[in-house]
Amino acid sequence: MVEVFVTNVQRVAAAKEIVALLLRNFPESKINFDLEDRDRVLRVEGNDFHPGKIMMLVTENGFECQVMEE
């Protein structure tokens, strides 16, 4: 399963912190940011993660995060 999220993360340091946080919760997932994209895309790939939990973890850390509409 692959899910793509729109965020407002702008700094590389913040993106690294969020990726580390998400990997602690979803260690079997592949997680990365594309901060060059205008939507500051967060991409999560794996079999055992929940989009709602990802959005909750990111927003609890002060950032916006929504599933990207296709």
N, C-alpha and C positions, 0 to 999 in steps of 0.2 A: 504494500500500500504506500502511496506517495501522497502527501498533503502539502500544499503551498499556502503560506500565510503572508498577508500584507502587514508590515510593521512600520513603526516610526523610529527604529533604531538607526542611528547615524554614525556612531563611533565604533571603530574596530574593537577597542577594549571592551565596550559594552556587549558587542556581539559575541566576543569570546567568552565572557562571563555567562551569558545566556546559554550558549551552546554547552558549556561545562555543566550548568545547572540541569539542562534538559537531558544530557547524557547520564547524569546521576540517576534521573528518574526513568529513563528509557535507554539503558546501556546497549541494547542490541540494535539501536536505530542509527542511521546515518543522518547527521544534522549539519546544515550549513546555511550561511547567509550570503546573499548577493546585495551588498550595499551600493553597488554601482547602479542597480536597477532603481527606477524612480519610486517603486513600491517597497524598497528595502526588504526584499523577499527573504523569508525564512522557509527553507525546504526541509521536510522531514520524510525519511524513507525507512520503512520497517514493517514488521508484522504485529508488533505489540505496543502500540501507542494510541492515545485517545486525543483527538484534536481539541476537545474541550479542556482537558487537563493542560495541554500545551498553552492554549490561550490564557488560562488562569495563571500559570506559572510566569508567563511573560508579563502579563498585566500587573501581577503582584510585585514585579520588579520595576514598575513605573513606566512601562512602555505599552503602546497600543498594539494589538495583535488580533487580526480577523482572518478567517479562511478566505482565500482569494476566490472570487466568483469567476467561473469560466466564461 
